[in-house]
Amino acid sequence: MLHRLLKGFIVFLAIGVSGYSLSYFDFEVKSLLLLKEELIRQRWYQLLFYSHLAGGAVALSLGGFQFSRTLLRKRKMLHRRIGKTYLMAVAWSGSTGLFIAFLAYGGWIAKLGFAGMAIGWLFTSWRGFQTIRAGNVDAHQRWMLRSYAFTLAAVSFRLWLLGGPLFGIDFLPLYRFDSWAAWVGNLVVAEVYLAFQRPSLAPAAAPLE
């Protein structure tokens, strides 16, 4: 019961942040965009940023449902279709995110943090795709859990930014810290979970075609 509530809460947060990201599509320079006001007014950067945002919103919204036991066991075709959409969203958002990372506010510490997030997101998602292609469901579940941990960095990033001022942390050091903590923390939680509990969400399956 507790496990279901926790999973439901994570999906709720993911969809909430995904919905919040849509508010940026009024194309006004606000919130964190004020940190890169000159860049966001350039057409090429707008294309990268807003497509990155859209891909991330799709991945956030869909990813959590892929761990539903009902979907895995009774609606396998739907699970595959959602999974393919998720992977395409990650591929696009992660690739544009990697480029944007090197233009990030906060100096080289933040740039490397965001770049590491993008690379880890792309790599874990690719491994999830490779393993299901090979018919290794257990490995696929593990890699996709890691992938979604990276996806949820969009949630934890905002939670860290909200929580930092409560402890009197200045914005710049908090932002640099957050560029790493948002995904490293999630990955640590995922690895601890995997160390103690195998996902085993679905029976063995044939290789993905």
SULSULVEN-V520316 format. One record per residue. N is the residue number from 1. RES is the residue in one letter. PSI is psi as a letter, one per 20 degrees, with the letter a starting at -180 (NA if undefined). OMEGA is omega in degrees with one decimal (NA if undefined). D_FIRST is the distance of its C-alpha to the first C-alpha in whole Angstrom. Layout:
BEGIN
n->(N N)
res->(RES RES)
psi->(PSI PSI)
omega->(OMEGA OMEGA)
d_first->(D_FIRST D_FIRST)
END
This chain:
BEGIN
n->(1 2 3 4 5 6 7 8 9 10 11 12 13 14 15 16 17 18 19 20 21 22 23 24 25 26 27 28 29 30 31 32 33 34 35 36 37 38 39 40 41 42 43 44 45 46 47 48 49 50 51 52 53 54 55 56 57 58 59 60 61 62 63 64 65 66 67 68 69 70 71 72 73 74 75 76 77 78 79 80 81 82 83 84 85 86 87 88 89 90 91 92 93 94 95 96 97 98 99 100 101 102 103 104 105 106 107 108 109 110 111 112 113 114 115 116 117 118 119 120 121 122 123 124 125 126 127 128 129 130 131 132 133 134 135 136 137 138 139 140 141 142 143 144 145 146 147 148 149 150 151 152 153 154 155 156 157 158 159 160 161 162 163 164 165 166 167 168 169 170 171 172 173 174 175 176 177 178 179 180 181 182 183 184 185 186 187 188 189 190 191 192 193 194 195 196 197 198 199 200 201 202 203 204 205 206 207 208 209)
res->(M L H R L L K G F I V F L A I G V S G Y S L S Y F D F E V K S L L L L K E E L I R Q R W Y Q L L F Y S H L A G G A V A L S L G G F Q F S R T L L R K R K M L H R R I G K T Y L M A V A W S G S T G L F I A F L A Y G G W I A K L G F A G M A I G W L F T S W R G F Q T I R A G N V D A H Q R W M L R S Y A F T L A A V S F R L W L L G G P L F G I D F L P L Y R F D S W A A W V G N L V V A E V Y L A F Q R P S L A P A A A P L E)
psi->(g h g g g g g h g g h g g g h g h g g h h h i i j i k q o r c i h h h l h g g i i p g h h g g g g h h g g g g h h g g g h h g h i i j p h g g h h h m h g g g g g g g g g g h h g g g g h h g h h g g h h j j q q j a h g h g h g h g h g g g h g g g h g g h h g g h h h i j n g g h g h g h h g g g h g h g i h h g h g h g g h h h g h h j k p q g g h g g g g h h g h h h g g g h g g g h g g h h i o p g l i q r q r q q p NA)
omega->(179.3 179.3 -179.8 179.1 179.7 179.2 178.2 179.6 179.0 178.4 178.1 178.7 -178.9 -179.9 178.3 178.6 176.2 177.7 179.0 -179.0 179.5 179.5 178.5 -177.2 165.7 174.4 173.4 177.5 -175.4 175.9 -177.0 178.8 178.2 178.6 -178.2 -173.4 -179.3 -179.1 -172.4 177.5 178.9 -173.4 -176.3 179.6 176.7 179.4 179.3 -174.2 -174.9 175.4 174.1 -179.3 -179.0 178.3 178.7 179.0 178.4 -179.7 178.9 -175.6 -173.7 -170.1 -176.6 -178.9 -179.3 178.8 177.3 178.9 179.6 -179.7 -177.5 -172.9 -173.6 -177.8 -174.2 179.9 177.3 177.1 179.5 -178.0 176.9 180.0 178.5 177.9 178.1 -177.9 177.5 178.6 178.2 -179.2 -178.7 -177.2 178.7 -179.7 178.0 178.1 178.8 178.1 -179.8 -177.0 -177.0 175.2 -173.1 171.6 173.4 176.7 -172.3 179.1 179.8 -179.9 179.1 178.6 179.9 177.3 177.0 177.6 -178.6 -179.3 178.5 178.5 179.5 -176.4 -178.1 178.6 177.3 178.4 176.1 177.7 -179.4 -174.7 178.1 174.2 179.2 179.0 -179.9 -173.5 -178.1 178.9 178.2 -179.9 -179.9 -178.9 179.4 173.6 175.9 178.9 -178.4 173.5 175.6 178.0 -178.6 174.3 176.4 178.0 -176.6 177.2 -179.3 177.6 176.8 -179.7 178.2 -176.1 -177.0 -179.0 178.6 179.8 176.5 -179.4 178.5 -171.2 -175.2 176.9 177.7 -178.8 177.9 177.7 -176.4 -179.8 176.1 -174.7 -176.8 -178.6 178.8 178.6 178.7 -178.8 177.4 178.5 179.6 -179.1 176.5 177.7 -178.3 -179.8 -175.4 -177.2 176.1 -178.0 178.9 -176.9 -175.4 175.7 179.1 -177.1 176.0 178.3 178.4 179.5 NA)
d_first->(0 4 5 5 6 9 10 11 12 14 15 16 18 20 21 22 24 26 27 28 30 32 34 36 37 40 42 42 43 40 37 37 40 42 42 44 46 49 47 45 48 49 48 47 45 43 43 41 39 38 37 35 33 33 32 29 28 27 26 23 22 22 21 17 17 19 15 14 14 15 18 19 19 21 22 24 27 25 23 26 28 25 26 29 29 27 29 32 31 30 34 35 33 34 37 38 36 38 41 40 39 43 44 41 42 42 44 43 40 38 40 39 35 35 37 35 32 33 34 31 29 32 32 29 28 32 30 27 30 32 30 29 32 33 30 28 25 23 25 25 21 22 25 23 20 23 24 21 21 25 24 22 25 26 23 24 27 27 25 27 30 29 28 31 34 32 33 37 37 39 38 40 39 35 36 37 34 31 33 32 29 27 27 27 24 22 24 23 20 19 22 20 17 19 21 18 16 18 16 17 16 19 22 25 27 31 32 32 35)
END
